[in-house]
Amino acid sequence: MPSGAGTAYVYDWLRQRQKQTEENRKRKRKLKKKIKKLSKKRKLVKRKEPNKIVRAIENVEKRIEQEKRHLEGIK
């Protein structure tokens, strides 16, 4: 190894580390943006759906109607 090769190796290693950390940051930013975008779509879809209370009431009404039909069929 020629003299001074050790410092060049360390310099290259440091540059690679810096480049790698920068790429990781960019990758994380992209993923965060993608997750935000996808979760926004889900939130919009959830808003359009009836909430849990309304769904529960609808289910109870359906069950009551089914029981009425069942009782009418028995008579």
N, C-alpha and C positions, 0 to 999 in steps of 0.2 A: 504494500500500500504506500503510495507517495505521501510525503509530508503534507499535512493540511487536509488530508482526505477525511479525517475524523470530523472536523468542523463542517465540511460540506455534507457529510452524511447526516449530522445532527440538523443542519439547516433544512435539508430535504425532508427529513422526518417531521420537523416542525411545520413546514409548509403543507405536507400531506395531512397532518392532523388538523390544521386550520381549515383546509379545503373540505375535509370530511365533516367537521363540525358545522361549517357553513351549509353544506349540502343537507345535512340532517335537519338543520333549522328550516331550510326551504321546504323540505319534505313534510315536516310537521305542520308548517303553515298551510301547505296545500291540503293536507288531510283535515285540518281544523275547518278550512273553508268548505271542503266537501261535506263534512259532517254537518256543519251549520246549514248548508243548502238542503241536504236531505231531511234534516229534522224540521226545517221550515215547512217543507211539503207535507210532512206527517202532521204537523200542528194544524195546518190549514184543513186537511182532511178531517182531523178530529173535531175541529170547530163546526164543520158542516154536519157531522153526525149528531143525533140527539144525545143528550147527556144521560148518565146512568139512571137518574131518578125517573126521567121520562120513559126510558126503556123498561124499567121495572114496573111502572104503572101500566104500560102497554101489555106487558107479559101477564100481569094480574088480570087485566080486563079480558085477555084472550082465554085464560084459564077459567074465569067465571062463565064466559060464553060456552066453552066446551062442556063444563059441568051442566049448564042449563040444557044444552042439546042432549047430553047423556041422560039426564033426568026425564026429558020429554020422550026420549026413545024408550025408556023403561015403562012409562005410563001406558 
